Amino acid sequence: YLRQSSPGQVKNNLESQRLQYALADRARALGFTQVEVIDIDLGASAASGSRQRPGFQQLLTSVAVGDVGIILSRELSRLSRTDKDWCHLMEICQIFNTLIGDDESVYDPAHYDDQLILGIKGTISVAELNVIRMRLIQGKEAKAMRGELFCTVAPGYIREGETITKDPNTRVREIIELIFSQFQVLGSLRQTYSWFMDNEIEVPVNKSVHGQFQVVWKLPAQTFIPSVIHNPIYAGAYVYGRRVTTKII
């Protein structure tokens, strides 16, 4: 079973792929003649809340019908990053006498000592991901406290290193100024939006093009004018955490 957590890893971490594919030779060395490589999940995270992993589901199904003698993964963390998936895999491996192996050892989930080792490794895998996530969040919060965290910059501004400055594009600045001046005259978000649409005035929108944000000119969406008027950055204020994230299980 092969897995890498992101498309970036699939593209750049080629040595990891080679080492994982090489496990097919290890399976043959252990005496298995029919070796199936499941690599559908290359680029798929195993963290909680991530999309379904069809390769992992295929693996579980094959074990559950008794077709698997051993599961090989270069690191057991490739198999799962959640307690739920890990326990499910361990349970069906015990029932159908399926071994689990990595690049160094082979474990029998039906044996008590191996259960303990696999349980510890599974716990470490889950905890490791939580530690990484916690460090990333702490880093983002520390950066935000310094006023330096910008995921995307509002139209009218550009990033220069760790700071932001006004966009040198005169047309962009003039349109942003026009939005505020028209809102001050008309006194209504809806009327301001209608005025831009009636006069067919395009606005600068940040859009991801080939992984990089670029300014694209288009007629404003209904949400664009309110997003500009309500954005504190145009008043010279830095904010973080305006949108609350809720985890739904």
C-alpha positions in Angstrom: 0.0 0.0 0.0 1.5 3.3 -1.1 0.5 6.8 0.0 1.8 10.3 0.0 -0.1 13.1 1.7 -0.2 15.8 -1.0 0.2 16.3 -4.8 3.3 18.3 -4.0 4.9 15.3 -2.4 3.9 13.1 -5.3 5.6 15.5 -7.7 8.7 16.2 -5.7 9.4 13.4 -3.3 10.2 10.8 -5.9 12.7 8.9 -3.7 9.9 8.1 -1.2 7.9 6.7 -4.1 10.7 4.5 -5.2 11.2 3.1 -1.7 7.5 2.4 -1.4 7.3 0.6 -4.7 10.4 -1.4 -3.7 8.2 -3.1 -1.1 6.9 -5.4 -3.8 10.4 -7.0 -3.9 10.3 -7.4 -0.2 7.0 -9.2 -0.4 8.4 -11.6 -3.0 11.5 -12.1 -0.7 9.1 -13.1 2.1 7.7 -15.9 -0.1 4.6 -14.2 -1.6 4.2 -14.9 -5.3 1.1 -12.8 -6.0 1.8 -9.2 -5.2 -0.7 -6.4 -5.7 0.5 -2.8 -5.5 -2.2 -0.3 -4.4 -1.1 3.2 -5.3 -4.4 5.0 -5.9 -3.9 7.1 -2.7 -0.8 8.8 -3.8 -1.5 12.5 -3.0 -4.2 11.7 -0.5 -4.0 12.6 3.2 -4.9 10.1 5.8 -5.7 12.7 8.4 -9.1 13.1 10.1 -11.6 15.0 7.9 -9.7 14.3 4.6 -11.4 13.0 1.6 -12.1 9.2 1.2 -9.1 7.1 0.3 -10.3 4.6 -2.4 -7.0 2.7 -2.2 -7.4 2.1 1.6 -11.0 1.1 1.1 -9.9 -1.4 -1.5 -7.3 -2.7 0.9 -9.9 -3.2 3.7 -12.2 -5.0 1.2 -9.5 -7.4 0.0 -8.6 -8.3 3.6 -12.3 -8.8 4.6 -12.8 -11.4 1.8 -9.7 -13.3 2.9 -7.5 -12.5 -0.2 -4.6 -10.9 1.7 -1.8 -12.7 3.5 0.3 -9.6 4.4 0.0 -5.8 4.1 3.2 -4.0 3.4 3.7 -0.3 3.9 7.1 1.4 4.2 5.9 3.2 7.3 2.8 2.2 9.3 1.8 5.9 9.3 1.0 5.4 5.6 -1.9 3.2 6.5 -3.7 5.5 8.8 -3.5 8.8 10.7 -6.7 8.3 12.7 -7.6 5.9 15.5 -10.8 4.8 13.8 -9.1 3.6 10.6 -6.3 2.0 12.5 -8.5 0.1 14.9 -10.7 -1.0 12.0 -7.7 -2.3 10.0 -6.3 -4.1 13.1 -9.6 -5.8 13.8 -10.1 -7.3 10.4 -6.5 -8.3 10.1 -6.9 -10.3 13.4 -10.1 -12.0 12.1 -8.6 -13.0 8.7 -5.1 -13.8 9.9 -3.5 -11.0 7.8 0.1 -10.0 8.7 1.3 -6.4 8.6 4.8 -5.4 7.7 7.0 -2.4 7.1 10.5 -2.1 5.6 12.0 -3.6 8.7 9.6 -6.0 10.6 6.6 -8.2 10.2 3.8 -8.2 12.8 1.0 -10.6 13.5 -2.0 -8.6 14.9 -3.4 -11.9 16.3 -0.4 -12.2 18.7 -0.6 -10.1 21.9 3.0 -8.8 21.8 2.6 -7.7 18.2 -0.7 -6.1 19.0 1.0 -4.0 21.7 3.7 -2.9 19.2 1.2 -2.0 16.5 -1.0 -0.2 19.0 2.0 1.9 20.1 3.0 2.7 16.5 -0.5 3.6 15.6 -0.8 5.9 18.6 2.5 7.6 17.7 1.3 8.0 14.1 -1.9 9.8 15.2 -0.1 11.8 17.9 2.6 12.9 15.5 0.1 14.4 13.1 -1.6 16.2 16.0 1.8 17.6 17.1 2.6 18.8 13.5 -0.9 20.4 13.2 -0.5 22.1 16.7 2.9 23.5 15.7 1.6 24.9 12.4 -1.4 26.5 14.2 0.9 28.0 16.9 3.2 29.4 14.1 0.2 31.0 12.3 -1.1 32.5 15.5 2.4 33.9 16.4 2.7 35.4 13.0 -0.8 36.9 13.2 0.0 38.5 16.6 2.8 40.3 14.8 0.4 41.4 12.0 2.4 39.4 9.4 0.0 36.6 8.4 -1.6 37.1 5.0 -3.1 34.2 3.2 -4.5 36.3 0.3 -4.1 40.1 0.1 -7.2 42.2 -0.7 -7.4 43.9 -4.1 -5.5 47.2 -4.0 -2.6 45.7 -2.1 0.4 43.5 -2.9 2.8 41.5 -0.8 6.4 42.5 -0.5 8.2 39.9 1.5 6.5 39.8 5.0 4.7 43.1 4.5 2.0 44.5 2.3 2.0 47.8 0.3 -0.4 49.5 -2.0 -0.7 48.1 -5.5 1.5 50.1 -7.9 -1.2 49.5 -10.6 -3.0 52.9 -10.8 -6.1 51.3 -12.3 -6.5 48.9 -9.4 -6.2 51.7 -6.8 -8.6 54.0 -8.6 -11.3 51.3 -8.8 -11.0 50.6 -5.1 -11.3 54.3 -4.3 -14.3 54.5 -6.7 -16.1 51.8 -4.7 -15.8 53.8 -1.5 -16.6 57.1 -3.1 -19.8 55.7 -4.7 -20.8 54.0 -1.5 -20.5 57.3 0.3 -22.6 59.1 -2.3 -25.3 56.4 -2.7 -25.3 55.1 0.9 -26.2 51.6 0.0 -24.3 48.4 -0.9 -27.0 47.3 -3.3 -27.2 50.6 -5.1 -23.4 50.7 -5.3 -23.3 47.3 -6.8 -26.1 48.2 -9.3 -24.2 51.4 -10.3 -21.1 49.3 -11.2 -23.2 46.8 -13.1 -25.3 49.5 -15.0 -22.1 51.2 -16.0 -20.3 47.9 -16.8 -17.3 48.8 -14.7 -15.0 45.9 -14.1 -13.3 45.4 -10.8 -10.0 43.7 -9.8 -10.4 40.2 -8.4 -7.7 38.0 -6.9 -7.9 34.7 -8.7 -5.7 31.6 -8.5 -4.1 30.9 -11.8 -1.8 27.9 -12.0 -1.4 28.0 -8.2 -0.6 31.7 -8.1 -2.9 34.6 -7.3 -3.3 37.1 -10.1 -5.5 40.2 -10.6 -8.4 39.4 -13.0 -10.7 42.1 -14.3 -14.4 41.2 -14.3 -17.8 42.6 -13.5 -18.4 42.5 -9.7 -20.2 39.6 -8.1 -22.9 40.6 -5.5 -20.5 39.7 -2.7 -17.6 41.8 -4.0 -18.7 45.3 -3.0 -19.7 44.2 0.6 -16.4 42.4 1.0 -14.5 45.6 0.1 -16.6 47.9 2.3 -16.4 45.6 5.3 -12.7 44.7 5.0 -10.8 46.4 7.8 -7.6 46.5 5.8 -8.9 49.5 3.8 -9.2 51.4 7.2 -5.6 50.6 8.0 -6.4 47.8 10.5 -5.1 44.3 10.7 -7.4 41.5 11.8 -7.2 37.8 12.2 -9.8 35.1 13.1 -12.8 36.9 11.8 -14.2 33.6 10.5 -14.8 30.8 13.0 -14.0 27.2 11.9 -16.3 24.5 13.4 -15.4 20.8 13.3 -18.4 18.6 12.5 -18.1 14.9 13.2 
